[in-house]
Amino acid sequence: MPGVPDSIRAAALFNARTDYAAAEKLFEKASQLGTEDVAKELFYVAKCRARAQDDRGAEAAYRVVMQRFGTTSWAEQAELAI
């Protein structure tokens, strides 16, 4: 899918429930672009890890969201997910 932003491709993979590892990598890549969606993308990195049964990795990623974006709803959701 050339030309489609990584975040959108990641969301498609995540929602299709087919390849959480690939979705995680795309969300991670998208988060490094510095858009206004960084908190959301990092939250979904954590969520991908959780769905892939990587509980420790998910918790660590959720904590990153809480530390970096503590005043957002993404941080609240991360806290609930932990």
Summary of the structure (lengths in Angstrom):
residues: 82
radius of gyration: 11.9
end to end distance: 33.6
largest distance: 35.6
contacts: 244
relative contact order: 0.14
helix: 73%
strand: 0%
